[in-house]
Amino acid sequence: MSVVTTTSDAWADVHRSLSCSDEGGPLGEACVDLRALNSAYPRMYAVASMANEAKRRWWQLAVGLESGRAEQMVTRSLEDVKTPEVAAIQVATALIHAIVGRVVALLVLQGRTWDPGIDNLWIHMDSDGGIDWAGLTSPVLRVLPGDSLEGASGTVTLPCEEALLIWTAHRCITSLDVVSRAIADSAPLDPRVFWSLVGDAVLGASTHVPMLSRSLGVSSARRGQALLDAFVAAGVPVRSRPASIGRLRLRAS
């Protein structure tokens, strides 16, 4: 199950959305930079404002998880991998990227975040049943004092970077908790494995995004580590490394 897609239908949606999502506002401007990180797969880190999107192939995270979307994704994954534990890892990895990987990309690139909470996120599926995009009900960005967008319409200024990181971690957890339970209802998923995947998503984005943007990675790495600290302080073991995680991830790749 892929996080990104190159199907013709999906690319038609991409080209349509580039004009829709660039209509202005802080989120649209941020997503220009996020799409530029990987020109071959512009949806890898970007998100859409749902005000500009038709609802074809979209589902709201909270509603979809309650109506069996995770089970459907696990069933689809089992067509490829046959092992329930591995299918659970694949589905978890895709959903974690939608929730965490994308917002961390903006955090480490610009020091800004959108709301990754359960009531704000939408998921877009490709023609093969995989996740290839994410969307937001509210496009409002959280920014820091001194940001060029401070005070602009479509932004909220938080008092300091620590506040931004704590807020982002807690909003991610509202989505991640529900995702973890939904997947575990359909396939074996050790909570320690799930939260280690979240940690991997943070580290992956904070390492990979600076390379893609050809920028210095010092501040990115610091923000990534600080976000992990915020997750740990909130009570989730994102720094744990269960003994089985390496084997399961290898089989899921």
BALOBA-1460 file (C-alpha; in Angstrom, 3 decimals):
// residues 253
<rec num="1" residu="m" x="0.000" y="0.000" z="0.000"/>
<rec num="2" residu="s" x="1.661" y="3.219" z="-1.122"/>
<rec num="3" residu="v" x="1.627" y="6.613" z="0.533"/>
<rec num="4" residu="v" x="1.889" y="8.317" z="-2.839"/>
<rec num="5" residu="t" x="0.547" y="7.401" z="-6.246"/>
<rec num="6" residu="t" x="1.379" y="7.935" z="-9.887"/>
<rec num="7" residu="t" x="-1.890" y="6.761" z="-11.417"/>
<rec num="8" residu="s" x="-3.341" y="8.884" z="-14.179"/>
<rec num="9" residu="d" x="-6.507" y="9.640" z="-12.201"/>
<rec num="10" residu="a" x="-4.498" y="10.849" z="-9.237"/>
<rec num="11" residu="w" x="-2.303" y="13.065" z="-11.399"/>
<rec num="12" residu="a" x="-5.402" y="14.634" z="-12.905"/>
<rec num="13" residu="d" x="-6.505" y="15.472" z="-9.370"/>
<rec num="14" residu="v" x="-3.042" y="16.868" z="-8.581"/>
<rec num="15" residu="h" x="-2.998" y="19.249" z="-11.523"/>
<rec num="16" residu="r" x="-6.532" y="20.408" z="-10.737"/>
<rec num="17" residu="s" x="-5.695" y="20.936" z="-7.080"/>
<rec num="18" residu="l" x="-2.561" y="22.964" z="-7.758"/>
<rec num="19" residu="s" x="-4.677" y="25.808" z="-9.061"/>
<rec num="20" residu="c" x="-7.362" y="25.407" z="-6.381"/>
<rec num="21" residu="s" x="-5.044" y="25.204" z="-3.388"/>
<rec num="22" residu="d" x="-2.905" y="28.125" z="-4.512"/>
<rec num="23" residu="e" x="-5.735" y="30.630" z="-4.306"/>
<rec num="24" residu="g" x="-3.893" y="32.412" z="-1.520"/>
<rec num="25" residu="g" x="-3.608" y="32.425" z="2.210"/>
<rec num="26" residu="p" x="-0.844" y="31.134" z="4.439"/>
<rec num="27" residu="l" x="-1.660" y="27.449" z="3.918"/>
<rec num="28" residu="g" x="-1.618" y="27.764" z="0.141"/>
<rec num="29" residu="e" x="1.724" y="29.546" z="0.271"/>
<rec num="30" residu="a" x="3.160" y="26.945" z="2.647"/>
<rec num="31" residu="c" x="2.054" y="24.108" z="0.404"/>
<rec num="32" residu="v" x="3.883" y="25.623" z="-2.557"/>
<rec num="33" residu="d" x="7.109" y="24.963" z="-0.641"/>
<rec num="34" residu="l" x="5.942" y="21.538" z="0.528"/>
<rec num="35" residu="r" x="5.080" y="20.404" z="-2.993"/>
<rec num="36" residu="a" x="8.455" y="21.633" z="-4.219"/>
<rec num="37" residu="l" x="10.218" y="19.229" z="-1.840"/>
<rec num="38" residu="n" x="9.521" y="16.368" z="-4.229"/>
<rec num="39" residu="s" x="8.463" y="17.461" z="-7.697"/>
<rec num="40" residu="a" x="7.875" y="13.846" z="-8.732"/>
<rec num="41" residu="y" x="5.374" y="13.362" z="-5.889"/>
<rec num="42" residu="p" x="4.054" y="16.835" z="-4.961"/>
<rec num="43" residu="r" x="1.474" y="15.394" z="-2.576"/>
<rec num="44" residu="m" x="4.051" y="13.675" z="-0.387"/>
<rec num="45" residu="y" x="4.067" y="16.431" z="2.246"/>
<rec num="46" residu="a" x="1.468" y="18.971" z="1.103"/>
<rec num="47" residu="v" x="-2.148" y="19.124" z="2.226"/>
<rec num="48" residu="a" x="-5.325" y="20.514" z="0.706"/>
<rec num="49" residu="s" x="-7.813" y="22.996" z="2.059"/>
<rec num="50" residu="m" x="-11.107" y="21.127" z="1.961"/>
<rec num="51" residu="a" x="-12.953" y="24.342" z="1.126"/>
<rec num="52" residu="n" x="-11.404" y="24.016" z="-2.340"/>
<rec num="53" residu="e" x="-11.956" y="20.286" z="-2.834"/>
<rec num="54" residu="a" x="-14.742" y="18.098" z="-4.130"/>
<rec num="55" residu="k" x="-15.319" y="15.147" z="-1.804"/>
<rec num="56" residu="r" x="-14.555" y="12.400" z="-4.339"/>
<rec num="57" residu="r" x="-12.252" y="9.838" z="-2.690"/>
<rec num="58" residu="w" x="-12.030" y="11.948" z="0.474"/>
<rec num="59" residu="w" x="-13.106" y="10.857" z="3.951"/>
<rec num="60" residu="q" x="-13.017" y="12.707" z="7.234"/>
<rec num="61" residu="l" x="-10.642" y="11.001" z="9.644"/>
<rec num="62" residu="a" x="-12.979" y="10.862" z="12.645"/>
<rec num="63" residu="v" x="-15.981" y="9.701" z="10.634"/>
<rec num="64" residu="g" x="-14.084" y="7.261" z="8.448"/>
<rec num="65" residu="l" x="-12.388" y="5.471" z="11.315"/>
<rec num="66" residu="e" x="-15.729" y="5.015" z="13.048"/>
<rec num="67" residu="s" x="-17.260" y="3.589" z="9.870"/>
<rec num="68" residu="g" x="-14.615" y="0.935" z="9.202"/>
<rec num="69" residu="r" x="-12.033" y="2.624" z="6.992"/>
<rec num="70" residu="a" x="-9.124" y="1.145" z="8.949"/>
<rec num="71" residu="e" x="-10.577" y="-2.339" z="8.584"/>
<rec num="72" residu="q" x="-10.959" y="-1.804" z="4.836"/>
<rec num="73" residu="m" x="-7.338" y="-0.683" z="4.574"/>
<rec num="74" residu="v" x="-6.120" y="-3.691" z="6.544"/>
<rec num="75" residu="t" x="-8.157" y="-6.006" z="4.317"/>
<rec num="76" residu="r" x="-6.656" y="-4.377" z="1.231"/>
<rec num="77" residu="s" x="-3.140" y="-4.667" z="2.648"/>
<rec num="78" residu="l" x="-3.649" y="-8.359" z="3.410"/>
<rec num="79" residu="e" x="-4.080" y="-8.971" z="-0.308"/>
<rec num="80" residu="d" x="-0.390" y="-8.103" z="-0.641"/>
<rec num="81" residu="v" x="1.347" y="-9.143" z="2.578"/>
<rec num="82" residu="k" x="-0.803" y="-12.009" z="3.980"/>
<rec num="83" residu="t" x="0.369" y="-11.433" z="7.576"/>
<rec num="84" residu="p" x="-2.002" y="-9.425" z="9.818"/>
<rec num="85" residu="e" x="0.806" y="-7.897" z="11.904"/>
<rec num="86" residu="v" x="2.546" y="-6.649" z="8.775"/>
<rec num="87" residu="a" x="-0.708" y="-5.346" z="7.301"/>
<rec num="88" residu="a" x="-1.292" y="-3.394" z="10.504"/>
<rec num="89" residu="i" x="2.180" y="-1.854" z="10.209"/>
<rec num="90" residu="q" x="1.523" y="-0.814" z="6.612"/>
<rec num="91" residu="v" x="-1.788" y="0.830" z="7.429"/>
<rec num="92" residu="a" x="-0.399" y="2.500" z="10.548"/>
<rec num="93" residu="t" x="2.589" y="3.864" z="8.644"/>
<rec num="94" residu="a" x="0.378" y="5.397" z="5.952"/>
<rec num="95" residu="l" x="-1.992" y="7.030" z="8.440"/>
<rec num="96" residu="i" x="0.845" y="8.233" z="10.674"/>
<rec num="97" residu="h" x="2.466" y="9.921" z="7.692"/>
<rec num="98" residu="a" x="-0.817" y="11.671" z="6.902"/>
<rec num="99" residu="i" x="-1.140" y="12.910" z="10.483"/>
<rec num="100" residu="v" x="2.449" y="13.434" z="11.626"/>
<rec num="101" residu="g" x="4.863" y="13.255" z="8.704"/>
<rec num="102" residu="r" x="3.197" y="16.047" z="6.765"/>
<rec num="103" residu="v" x="2.859" y="18.519" z="9.620"/>
<rec num="104" residu="v" x="6.423" y="17.832" z="10.795"/>
<rec num="105" residu="a" x="7.636" y="18.723" z="7.306"/>
<rec num="106" residu="l" x="6.149" y="22.206" z="7.678"/>
<rec num="107" residu="l" x="7.363" y="22.480" z="11.269"/>
<rec num="108" residu="v" x="10.990" y="21.774" z="10.432"/>
<rec num="109" residu="l" x="10.913" y="23.734" z="7.169"/>
<rec num="110" residu="q" x="9.168" y="26.914" z="8.323"/>
<rec num="111" residu="g" x="8.565" y="26.679" z="12.075"/>
<rec num="112" residu="r" x="4.808" y="26.610" z="11.469"/>
<rec num="113" residu="t" x="2.100" y="23.964" z="11.814"/>
<rec num="114" residu="w" x="-1.499" y="23.380" z="10.865"/>
<rec num="115" residu="d" x="-3.991" y="21.588" z="13.106"/>
<rec num="116" residu="p" x="-3.457" y="17.796" z="12.849"/>
<rec num="117" residu="g" x="-6.338" y="17.058" z="15.215"/>
<rec num="118" residu="i" x="-8.965" y="14.369" z="14.705"/>
<rec num="119" residu="d" x="-11.688" y="16.905" z="13.927"/>
<rec num="120" residu="n" x="-9.644" y="18.722" z="11.281"/>
<rec num="121" residu="l" x="-8.087" y="16.025" z="9.090"/>
<rec num="122" residu="w" x="-9.353" y="14.432" z="5.902"/>
<rec num="123" residu="i" x="-7.801" y="11.526" z="3.983"/>
<rec num="124" residu="h" x="-7.705" y="11.060" z="0.212"/>
<rec num="125" residu="m" x="-7.438" y="7.611" z="-1.356"/>
<rec num="126" residu="d" x="-5.890" y="6.718" z="-4.689"/>
<rec num="127" residu="s" x="-7.451" y="4.337" z="-7.187"/>
<rec num="128" residu="d" x="-5.616" y="1.392" z="-5.586"/>
<rec num="129" residu="g" x="-7.024" y="2.064" z="-2.121"/>
<rec num="130" residu="g" x="-3.899" y="3.689" z="-0.683"/>
<rec num="131" residu="i" x="-3.532" y="7.084" z="0.982"/>
<rec num="132" residu="d" x="-2.027" y="9.685" z="-1.321"/>
<rec num="133" residu="w" x="-3.056" y="13.011" z="0.219"/>
<rec num="134" residu="a" x="-4.464" y="14.717" z="3.295"/>
<rec num="135" residu="g" x="-6.761" y="17.690" z="3.736"/>
<rec num="136" residu="l" x="-7.783" y="20.179" z="6.406"/>
<rec num="137" residu="t" x="-11.176" y="21.529" z="7.382"/>
<rec num="138" residu="s" x="-9.523" y="24.573" z="8.952"/>
<rec num="139" residu="p" x="-6.493" y="25.885" z="7.038"/>
<rec num="140" residu="v" x="-5.348" y="28.131" z="9.902"/>
<rec num="141" residu="l" x="-1.607" y="27.934" z="10.612"/>
<rec num="142" residu="r" x="0.049" y="28.300" z="14.011"/>
<rec num="143" residu="v" x="3.087" y="30.562" z="13.804"/>
<rec num="144" residu="l" x="5.678" y="32.019" z="16.166"/>
<rec num="145" residu="p" x="6.341" y="35.607" z="17.250"/>
<rec num="146" residu="g" x="8.475" y="37.351" z="14.655"/>
<rec num="147" residu="d" x="7.215" y="35.149" z="11.817"/>
<rec num="148" residu="s" x="6.560" y="37.119" z="8.641"/>
<rec num="149" residu="l" x="2.972" y="35.836" z="8.842"/>
<rec num="150" residu="e" x="2.424" y="36.995" z="12.425"/>
<rec num="151" residu="g" x="-0.932" y="38.747" z="12.612"/>
<rec num="152" residu="a" x="-1.938" y="37.721" z="9.103"/>
<rec num="153" residu="s" x="-5.390" y="36.397" z="8.353"/>
<rec num="154" residu="g" x="-5.380" y="32.613" z="8.508"/>
<rec num="155" residu="t" x="-2.820" y="32.392" z="11.309"/>
<rec num="156" residu="v" x="-2.711" y="32.177" z="15.093"/>
<rec num="157" residu="t" x="0.468" y="33.243" z="16.884"/>
<rec num="158" residu="l" x="1.578" y="31.045" z="19.773"/>
<rec num="159" residu="p" x="3.824" y="32.550" z="22.451"/>
<rec num="160" residu="c" x="6.966" y="30.469" z="21.861"/>
<rec num="161" residu="e" x="8.357" y="27.416" z="20.095"/>
<rec num="162" residu="e" x="7.797" y="25.202" z="23.133"/>
<rec num="163" residu="a" x="4.101" y="26.111" z="23.097"/>
<rec num="164" residu="l" x="3.930" y="25.341" z="19.381"/>
<rec num="165" residu="l" x="5.530" y="21.929" z="19.874"/>
<rec num="166" residu="i" x="3.336" y="21.002" z="22.837"/>
<rec num="167" residu="w" x="0.189" y="22.084" z="20.991"/>
<rec num="168" residu="t" x="1.197" y="20.156" z="17.865"/>
<rec num="169" residu="a" x="1.984" y="16.978" z="19.808"/>
<rec num="170" residu="h" x="-1.305" y="17.071" z="21.699"/>
<rec num="171" residu="r" x="-3.332" y="17.695" z="18.547"/>
<rec num="172" residu="c" x="-1.537" y="14.839" z="16.769"/>
<rec num="173" residu="i" x="-2.333" y="12.542" z="19.686"/>
<rec num="174" residu="t" x="-6.072" y="13.191" z="19.316"/>
<rec num="175" residu="s" x="-5.809" y="11.645" z="15.851"/>
<rec num="176" residu="l" x="-3.204" y="8.999" z="16.621"/>
<rec num="177" residu="d" x="-5.078" y="7.542" z="19.594"/>
<rec num="178" residu="v" x="-8.145" y="6.919" z="17.448"/>
<rec num="179" residu="v" x="-6.072" y="5.502" z="14.583"/>
<rec num="180" residu="s" x="-4.244" y="3.115" z="16.905"/>
<rec num="181" residu="r" x="-7.475" y="1.763" z="18.365"/>
<rec num="182" residu="a" x="-9.156" y="1.452" z="14.967"/>
<rec num="183" residu="i" x="-6.295" y="-0.566" z="13.487"/>
<rec num="184" residu="a" x="-5.984" y="-2.746" z="16.593"/>
<rec num="185" residu="d" x="-9.662" y="-3.645" z="16.236"/>
<rec num="186" residu="s" x="-8.861" y="-5.166" z="12.835"/>
<rec num="187" residu="a" x="-5.340" y="-6.600" z="13.159"/>
<rec num="188" residu="p" x="-2.700" y="-7.262" z="15.840"/>
<rec num="189" residu="l" x="-0.915" y="-4.003" z="16.634"/>
<rec num="190" residu="d" x="1.312" y="-3.645" z="19.680"/>
<rec num="191" residu="p" x="0.871" y="-0.086" z="21.034"/>
<rec num="192" residu="r" x="4.636" y="0.140" z="21.565"/>
<rec num="193" residu="v" x="5.176" y="-0.636" z="17.890"/>
<rec num="194" residu="f" x="2.592" y="1.952" z="16.863"/>
<rec num="195" residu="w" x="4.160" y="4.748" z="18.896"/>
<rec num="196" residu="s" x="7.647" y="3.827" z="17.718"/>
<rec num="197" residu="l" x="6.344" y="4.318" z="14.173"/>
<rec num="198" residu="v" x="5.228" y="7.794" z="15.205"/>
<rec num="199" residu="g" x="8.743" y="8.492" z="16.463"/>
<rec num="200" residu="d" x="10.163" y="7.224" z="13.185"/>
<rec num="201" residu="a" x="7.841" y="9.559" z="11.256"/>
<rec num="202" residu="v" x="9.084" y="12.566" z="13.225"/>
<rec num="203" residu="l" x="12.726" y="11.604" z="12.791"/>
<rec num="204" residu="g" x="12.234" y="10.749" z="9.138"/>
<rec num="205" residu="a" x="10.667" y="14.085" z="8.250"/>
<rec num="206" residu="s" x="13.097" y="16.137" z="10.333"/>
<rec num="207" residu="t" x="16.007" y="14.385" z="8.607"/>
<rec num="208" residu="h" x="14.680" y="14.018" z="5.072"/>
<rec num="209" residu="v" x="12.998" y="17.398" z="4.548"/>
<rec num="210" residu="p" x="16.208" y="19.455" z="5.004"/>
<rec num="211" residu="m" x="17.906" y="17.220" z="2.444"/>
<rec num="212" residu="l" x="15.087" y="17.752" z="-0.043"/>
<rec num="213" residu="s" x="15.030" y="21.505" z="0.547"/>
<rec num="214" residu="r" x="18.846" y="21.749" z="0.506"/>
<rec num="215" residu="s" x="18.743" y="23.696" z="3.754"/>
<rec num="216" residu="l" x="20.769" y="23.402" z="6.927"/>
<rec num="217" residu="g" x="19.380" y="20.618" z="9.072"/>
<rec num="218" residu="v" x="20.491" y="21.859" z="12.504"/>
<rec num="219" residu="s" x="17.256" y="23.653" z="13.393"/>
<rec num="220" residu="s" x="15.218" y="20.891" z="11.750"/>
<rec num="221" residu="a" x="16.875" y="18.195" z="13.844"/>
<rec num="222" residu="r" x="16.444" y="20.284" z="16.991"/>
<rec num="223" residu="r" x="12.750" y="20.816" z="16.307"/>
<rec num="224" residu="g" x="12.293" y="17.133" z="15.558"/>
<rec num="225" residu="q" x="13.905" y="16.109" z="18.832"/>
<rec num="226" residu="a" x="11.925" y="18.734" z="20.739"/>
<rec num="227" residu="l" x="8.684" y="17.443" z="19.234"/>
<rec num="228" residu="l" x="9.597" y="13.917" z="20.332"/>
<rec num="229" residu="d" x="10.158" y="15.314" z="23.830"/>
<rec num="230" residu="a" x="6.696" y="16.902" z="23.699"/>
<rec num="231" residu="f" x="5.160" y="13.550" z="22.750"/>
<rec num="232" residu="v" x="6.982" y="11.799" z="25.585"/>
<rec num="233" residu="a" x="5.893" y="14.489" z="28.042"/>
<rec num="234" residu="a" x="2.314" y="13.874" z="26.905"/>
<rec num="235" residu="g" x="2.687" y="10.223" z="27.884"/>
<rec num="236" residu="v" x="3.265" y="8.388" z="24.607"/>
<rec num="237" residu="p" x="6.412" y="6.229" z="24.120"/>
<rec num="238" residu="v" x="7.611" y="7.550" z="20.772"/>
<rec num="239" residu="r" x="11.240" y="6.894" z="21.707"/>
<rec num="240" residu="s" x="10.696" y="3.208" z="22.499"/>
<rec num="241" residu="r" x="12.136" y="0.564" z="20.169"/>
<rec num="242" residu="p" x="10.355" y="-2.790" z="20.574"/>
<rec num="243" residu="a" x="12.530" y="-5.729" z="19.619"/>
<rec num="244" residu="s" x="10.103" y="-6.792" z="16.891"/>
<rec num="245" residu="i" x="9.848" y="-3.446" z="15.110"/>
<rec num="246" residu="g" x="12.797" y="-3.926" z="12.768"/>
<rec num="247" residu="r" x="11.614" y="-7.313" z="11.563"/>
<rec num="248" residu="l" x="8.028" y="-6.146" z="11.083"/>
<rec num="249" residu="r" x="9.009" y="-2.985" z="9.239"/>
<rec num="250" residu="l" x="11.275" y="-4.949" z="6.917"/>
<rec num="251" residu="r" x="8.420" y="-7.285" z="6.053"/>
<rec num="252" residu="a" x="6.054" y="-4.332" z="5.579"/>
<rec num="253" residu="s" x="8.340" y="-2.524" z="3.145"/>
